[in-house]
Amino acid sequence: MSYMLLWMNCGECGKLFASNPHKVPSINRKLAFCKECVVKANDQRIGMGLEPIPIHPEAYEPVREDA
């Protein structure tokens, strides 16, 4: 059984991070965001009365290659 992670730079802060490409918060699956930036964005969104961006529990975990 094999697992994979997608390594990319955060679309907000530029930090290199690993994610599950099927679950990570992104824009059109082209621009993804690290967990820290999504948490910060959610704090701001909640403060403005907007819904938070959902963070899937497996967004930053390895995914099975056959999944």
N, C-alpha and C positions, 0 to 999 in steps of 0.2 A: 504494500500500500504506500503510495507516494503523496506527499503534501506539497503545497506551493504557497508562496507569498509574493505579492507584487510590490516591488520597491519603487518608490517614486518620490518626487519632491512635492511638498504641500503647495497647493495653489494659493495659499494666503501668506505663509511665513517662509516658504522655501526649504524647510527642514526635510531631510531624507527620512522617510518612514516606511514601514511595511504594513500591508493590508491585504484583506480578502477582496479581490477585484470585483466580486459579485455583490458585496455588502457595504463597501466603504461609501460614505457620503461623497457625492460627486456631482458635477454639472455635465450632463450629456455623456457620462462615463469617460470624459477626456481630462477633466480637471478635478482631482480628488484633494481631500483635506485631512490633515492629521487630527487626532482626537482632541488635542489641546485647543486647536483653533475652532473646532466645532463647538466645544464646551464654551469658549469665550463668546462665540457668535450667538449661542443659545442664551447666554446671560443677557446679552444686549437685546436679542429678539424678545425675550420675556419682559424685559424692562420697557419695551415699546408696545407691549400688548399683543405681540405676534406669537404664533405657535412655534415651539422649538423644532429644530431640524432633528428628525429621528436618527438615533445611533443604534444600529443593529448590534446585539451582543457579540456577534462573530465578525464585526467589521474589521477588526485589527488582529484577527487570529488566522492561523494557517487554514487552508481549505484543501480537502482531498482532491487530487487531480481528476478523479473520475466523477466528481460531483457536478 
